[in-house]
Amino acid sequence: MEKTFNPQAIERTLYQNWEEKGYFSPSGAGQPYSIMIPPPNVTGSLHMGHAFQDSIMDALTRYHRMKGHNTLWQVGTDHAGIATQMVVERKILAEEGKTRHDYGREAFTDKIWEWKEESGDTITRQLRRLGASVDWDTERFTMDKGFYAAVQEVFVRLYEDDLIYRGKRLVNWDPKLHTAISDLEVENKEVKGNMWHLRYPLADGEKTAEGKDYIVVATTRPETMLGDTSVAVNPEDERYKALIGKEIILPLVNRRIPIVGDEHADMEKGTGCVKITPAHDFNDNEVGKRCNLPMINIMTLNGDIRQQGEAFNHDGTVNQTVDTIIPEAYHGMERFAARKQIVADFDALGLLEKIDDHTLMVPYGDRSGVVIEPLLTDQWFVRAAPLAEPAIEAVEDGRIQFVPKQYENMYFSWMRDIQDWCISRQLWWGHRIPAWYDDAGNVYVGRNEEEVREKHNIPSPVVLKQDADVLDTWFSSALWTFGTLGWPEQTDRLKTFHPTDVLVTGFDIIFFWVARMIMMTMHFMKDDSSEGKGGKPQVPFKYVYVTGLIRDENGDKMSKSKGNVLDPLDMIDGIDLETLVEKRCGNMMQPQLAAKIEKRTRAAFPEGIAAHGTDALRYTLYSLASTGRDINWDMNRLEGYRNFCNKIWNAANYVKMNIDGQDTGLNDEPIDLTLADRWIISRLQRIEAQIEKNLADFRLDHASQNLYDFIWNEYCAWYLELSKPVLWDENAPAARQRGTRRTLVRVLESIMRLAHPFMPYLTEEIWQNIKQSAGVEGETLMLQNYPVSDASKIDETAERDIEWLKSFISGIRNIRAELNIGPGKPLNVLLRNTSTDDIARLEDNLTFLKSLAKLDDIRVLEAGEEAPMSTTQLVGSMEVLVPMAGLIDKDKEIARLSKELDRYAKEVARFEGKLNNEKFISKAPAEVVASEKAKLAEAQAAKAKLAEQLEAIKAL
């Protein structure tokens, strides 16, 4: 082994060897254990969230592989409809000056496939750098041939079960990308805007309770008033309840619309009157359903004002009775320009009551960056409520458990109020919806056009056109656990590895992905059925381990716009400051923001980021894997765990130095285990049991801390030191040295197996160098058995004896530190108040004590014998005294103690002054007074002790 640990020298070579030799593939033997990787976008690159979750999945996978399970970690990527289409559109525009329309649909999708083959494997290459032991041989893609068949099959079956339908519904519409998007793709931003108060005249001479011939509505989107179909007031509102059923004249449009009673109108908020635009607001849409109001769409797909409104009933049918005229002045006007014009026209008519400043949340498309418009469009929907019922029951009865359990409440709140799911997207890249239309607009759903014609007896002269929309990527990813395993074919892999064991995911997609996977899986996967249609529904996974969100060191969410993103690969391989600055600021369009980010980056990382290696990064992530939602990143922890890696490497080098070419007890020669040997073996059993429990509970933070404490504070800090007096003693019995060498290397080998799921590279490299001396066979540590605690090896007597020894040595070290005595200066020690156990332990461990505490002599004081002036430490009830004569500079120690005594005298005076103050005593709470009295007593005791020490020093 090299003298110093250099992760860059070993990581790529080790990973290539693992992958080439097929160690990641399922073994085919043992109890099945499977995890499905949440498929990252094919356009993506590794970020801290990926690194965090993938490290957790790898630790669980490696652990179960070493437990002898038939382990599968299924890998794959998502086709990422919008993101991928945008990447390729920007590429052809920059390189060729063309749009997708210049290519046409088929040729453009061919371009996307070309891009995918050339550039779509960035994140999978990065996964390898992280040490992910996924089964690369069965990597899947949500647009591959097999997965395509699964998606088509699910759509057709759901349609046949009347769980998919096409309808005109309100959706999040992106006017730039011309597609519906999911709530997860909407980014709500706080924006400073206005609240416009508009007067709506009452019809037929009606008056309010205050005698006014109008009511006032407040809105942040005046342009939508062109599509108003009512005004809502609260039925309990005395100001307006008499107007319910009356009408107003909608300004500018001159359409009569009713006043309705609905609890959506808040009596305490605004004017108490709410304009209702069911075609352009989700809350208004719900009011419209309750009050049977028509929906009038006033916008084009670009977000411009239409020349004529479109009126629909809530069942999607055209409403022929509603006036849909839009004044000519607004025809074709961009929506925000129309807002300004409408406000100006209200003002000109004397109908603008007032304008207030108002801070509001505005929805933006996370890809396009434009304001999202709620819009009525023809879309495909899944009836979610029937699918939700068994999915709710599966969590209620414990077939699926959330970790932490509190996230079940989030799941239930969404699922028990579930809305139908819009699954169509107006894109070219994705799973095209398997539906065909004839010229009359009739729709036919089937797996292909041939099946449609045969099923519905449609002759070839009749032209059929396939639906132009594609399916939401969440639809295809909802099939992930069974689609990746070969469904709809009943493959051996599907039968072996489904249901999967655990899903590792973030809380933000519990509804968008987790819930939908549960619903889809339970509908299509059934036990005891060759076709998946009968039997008990299968769950997709038994546990949902919900991780927190990693934020920056200040608790802020990492984002490119803030310039606080940390690339996990930069922490593995390192990055110089100038490259880091360029990486964060190079593509910033705003110079002022770029300058701000550059300044922050240079302040935070004045020397760039040093290389820490994969193991240090992973261990830091495990240490942060608590059950809380938010996790603040800590570079100091990363530094600390890099030091931890170095500590292990140095310990392994020490072991190798003492075992290479030496007898480690492999030939059945007699061995004699020292107290230290028995102790470390005993402690190993306890740590193995703790780690086993914590991994079972998904507490990787606790497991990693268990391991850290054992390696650093017990094996390295104490056991290695306790081995030296034995190994370096030329007169020590051969059996004893043999026993210590064997213990040294076998405990280290066990540590490597314990730590391997957390630190795969470091442990593999060390294990390869010590396995022969430890008497272990095998090609790789990855396939060794995970250590199992053996209660018969727990030696409580040895543990108590070593704790006594550690306390003794630590006490001497504390004395040295207090008196500034060098570690190499031999000391004489006196013992007082010793028990029978103390004497026995002293006799058994005299060599260890003298060697590790650097002691010349240890003597037990006779009964009644006066001890010289000494400094004292307690080991249990036994006093350990170090005579001070000749050890300290008397004058310096007097000066030091005098200064400390003076400080405590001032503290005593301060507390006494406060407690003698009647105002303080009378006004302060009782607990505060009690606290101050306790502080006074503590300061008085310290002062008295210092005074006693000072007098003793003076008497030397």
Secondary structure, 3 states (H helix, E strand, C coil): CCCCCCHHHCHHHHHHHHHHCCCCCCCCCCCEEEEECCCCECCCCCCHHHHHHHHHHHHHHHHHHHCCCEEEEECEEECCHHHHHHHHHHHHHHHHCCCHHHHCHHHHHHHHHHHHHHHCCHHHHHHHHCCCCCCHHHCEECCCHHHHHHHHHHHHHHHHCCCEEEEEEEEEEECCCCEEECHHHEEEEEEEEEEEEEEEEECCCCCCCCCCCEEEEEECCHHHHHHCCEEEECCCCCCCHHHCCCEEEECCCCEEEEEEECCCCCCCCCCCEEEECCCCCHHHHHHHHHHCCCEEEEECCCCEEEEEEEEECCCCCECCCCCCECCHHHCCCEHHHHHHHHHHHHHHCCCEEEEEEEEEEEEEECCCCCECEEEEEEEEEECHHHHHHHHHHHHHCCCCEEECCCHHHHHHHHHCCCCCEECEECCCCCCECCEEECCCCCEEECCCHHHHHHHHCCCCCCCCEECCCEECHHHHHCCHHHHCCCCCCCCHHHHHHCCEEEEEEEHHHHHHHHHHHHHHHHHHCECCCCCCCCCCECCCEEEEEEECEEECCCCCECCCCCCCCCCHHHHHHCECHHHHHHHHHCCCCCHHHHHHHHHHHHHHCCCCECCCCHHHHHHHHHHCCCCCCEEECCHHHHHHHHHHHHHHHHHHHHHHHHHCCCCCCCCCCCCCCCHHHHHHHHHHHHHHHHHHHHHHCCCHHHHHHHHHHHHHHHHHHHHHHHHHHHHCCCCCCHHHHHHHHHHHHHHHHHHHHHHCCCCHHHHHHHHHHHHHHHCCCCCCHHHCCCCCCCHHHCCHHHHHHHHHHHHHHHHHHHHHHHHCCCCCCCEEEEEECCCHHHHHHHHHCHHHHHHHHCEEEEEECCCCCCCCCEEEEEECCEEEEEECCCCCCHHHHHHHHHHHHHHHHHHHHHHHHHHCCHHHHHHCCHHHHHHHHHHHHHHHHHHHHHHHHHHHHHCC
